[in-house]
Amino acid sequence: MMQAYKTYARIQATGDLAIAHLPFAPGSLVEVLVVGAERGAAEREQEWARMMQTVQALPQSPTISDADIATEIDASRSGL
C-alpha cells in the first residue's frame, strides 16, 4: 500500500525547498511531486470531489452515520 503525505512548504529565496519531519523511515525511497498551490475554484472543487469518491469507497464508510460525523466535528471543535 502506498503511503502518502501532503504538506505545504515555501520556496526559499535561493530557490531551494526543504521539507523536515517527514513520516518515512530514514533511507526510504520516496516519490516527490512539486505542484504550485495557486489553484482556481474549479480545480479545488474537482479535487474535493475526487477525494470524497475515494473516502466514500472505503469499506468502513457505510458504517459511519451522520451522528458519528457530528460527534467527531463537535469533539474537534472542543479540543478533545
Secondary structure by P-SEA (a helix, b strand, c coil): cbbbbbbccccccccbbbbccccccccbbbbbbbbbccccaaaaaaaaaaaaaaaaaccccccccaaaaaaaaaaaaacc
